[in-house]
Amino acid sequence: MTTVLITGTSSGIGRATARRLARRTDLTVYATARKVEAIADLAEAGARLLPLDVTDERSMTAAVAAIEAAHGQVDVLINNAGYGEYGPIEETSVQRVRAQFEANVFGLSRLTQLVLPGMRRAGKGRIVNVSSMGGRLVFPGGGYYHASKYAVEAISDALRQEVRPFGIDVTIIEPGLIRTGFGAVAAESLGTVADPSSPYRPMVTAVDTAMAKSYGNRMLAATPDTVARVIERAVTARRPRTRYLVTAAAWAMVHGRRLFGARMFDAVNRLQFR
């Protein structure tokens, strides 16, 4: 039986992934959240529950220790926990930036460090890091969020090469727009940054409006289960891909940015966010 640890399962992609993987008879799925009562229904779906806060060392250590005591090691780690802190580079509080990096980057890194010794002893393992198309391109107003996802991409690429000799795979999931609470959290953070007299107010308003339209467009934004299906493939494939871009729109934007270059991408953004 393969043991799977998923972070951030209280909503969105993490919840959908826990539900999907818990249906499988070949997986023992540990769903986690800061407050276990927030994910009580996932136990009914077949998942085992653990409290886990990716910004708290003792919480992470205790969760990994509990799984290793029961199973020997974590076979699959899905680093999903994270959120978007949006706002102009100049006006966003560095304290808020640090908090985002604690959740999106440092928590992911530390939890990975904690599971790797067990994986190396077993001679196998799989780490699935949920990044974003925002780890491959950048929109105005999201610089610090994008920076956290660029960091996840770099860490994953280095890690994949470092742990391959031990039989461990590392895969990156890069969702496009997904209909979760992410957009609302990002919009809320935008609203708290620039005051009405800010020189960035027109940009903030344009970004807020564009995000609301994009996340509300069912042709652009997919469901959390769309990503969960891709994560399931990354977990169960004999030879998983290095990266999985999720949604056609994300594929078009990422490869369009690569083909047409930064100046063209900036020009498109100026039209969209003017």
HUKATA-V949758 format. One record per backbone hydrogen bond with DSSP energy under -0.5 kcal/mol. NH is the residue of the N-H (numbers start at 0). CO is the residue of the C=O. Records with the same first field share a line. If there is no record, write none. Layout:
NH->CO + CO
This chain:
1->25
3->27
4->75
5->3 + 29
6->77
8->31
13->10
14->10
15->11
16->12
17->13
18->14
19->15
20->16
21->17
22->18 + 19
23->20
26->23
27->1
28->26
29->3
30->28 + 47
31->5
32->49
35->33
37->34
38->35
39->36
41->38
42->38 + 39
43->39
44->40
45->42
46->41
47->28
49->30
51->32
53->51
55->52
59->55
60->56
61->57
62->58
63->59
64->60
65->61
66->62
67->63
68->64
69->65
70->66
71->67
74->2 + 72
75->2
76->125
77->4 + 75
78->76 + 127
79->77
84->82
85->83
86->140
91->87
96->92
97->93
98->94
99->95
100->96
101->97
102->98
103->99
104->100
105->100
106->101
108->104
109->105
110->106
111->107
112->108
113->109
114->110
115->111
116->112
118->114
119->115
120->116
121->117
122->118
123->118
124->166
125->74
126->168
127->76
128->126 + 170
129->78 + 127
130->128 + 172
132->174
134->131
135->132
136->132
141->138
144->84
145->141
146->142
147->143
148->144
149->145
150->146
151->147
152->148
153->149
154->150
155->151
156->152
157->153
158->154
159->155
160->156
161->157
162->158
163->159
165->162
166->163
167->162
168->124
170->126
171->241
172->128
173->243
174->172
175->245
178->221
179->177
184->180
185->181
186->182
187->183
188->184
189->185
190->186
191->187 + 188
192->189
193->189
194->192
197->194
200->197
203->199
204->200
205->201
206->202
207->203
208->204
209->205
210->206
211->207
212->208
213->209
214->210
215->211
216->212 + 213
217->215
219->216
220->216
221->176
225->222
226->222 + 223
227->223
228->224
229->225
230->226
231->227
232->228
233->229
234->230
235->231
236->232
239->236
243->171
245->173
246->244
250->246
251->247
252->248
253->249
254->250
255->251
256->252
257->253
258->254
259->255
260->256
263->259
264->260
265->261
266->262
267->263
268->264
269->265
270->266
271->267
272->268
